[in-house]
Amino acid sequence: MKRKWLAFSLTLALASTSSLLYADADIDAGETKAASCVSCHGEKGNSMVSTFPKLAQQDASYLRKQLHAFKDGSRKNPMMASIAQSLSDKDIADIAAYYMAQKISANDLPVDNNDDDDKPAQTEAEKKAAMDKRMAEGSNLYRNGDIANEVSACIACHGPLGEGNEPAAFPALQSQHADYLIKTLTDFKMGNRSNNNENMMHMITKKMSVEEIKAVSYRISMMK
């Protein structure tokens, strides 16, 4: 019991220390420093391109973690690496604080354009029914996981509404672009997002089917 309380106390202490370290982050300065990010990530962090992530309302701890990973090369992306390497720790903190303070935009209902040429064309009603089914499957996977295939529920780390976990630096997912989510989960599954085979997301996604990835991504994109 004492060990459990000690671990809990240390966790709270670390979270408090982290908050103090970034208490002086300047949102206004972050807006100025994020000017070069607009072309890909949109005004106020709401990207208009579905393959570029929205940064608005994202947990600052997660944004800091990712920018530092781009900077030190532990996350591979030539474009982001060149940008992050020019940023100081204070710049990163300010930019992260700015984006966290913005409100993420809602998405339109996803459209599955992967039509199978061997199947008859679907009517609009059939397409809607198929999407409703897929969204229900995504919701179930997000909340309950896939026990048979040992796929953990997303809700455990990312929250009931995809709001993320700021102290743990688990990202907010709500209203993110479905196309970006599909690409990200696929990159984890294929090992392209992390060189560490013990990475939590790699361990989860490698057990997910392509259809499960698509279903949960569609569902998350509609969370608010």
Secondary structure, DSSP 4 states (H G I P E B T S, - for coil): -HHHHHHHHHHHHHHHHHHHHTTT--HHHHHHHGGGGHHHH-GGG--SSTTSPP-TT--HHHHHHHHHHHHHTSS--HHHHHHHTT--HHHHHHHHHHHHTSPPPP-PPP------TTSPPPPHHHHHHHHHHHHHHHHHHHHH-BGGGTBPPTHHHH-TTS--BTTTTBPP-TT--HHHHHHHHHHHHHTSS-S-TT-HHHHHHTTS-HHHHHHHHHHHHT--
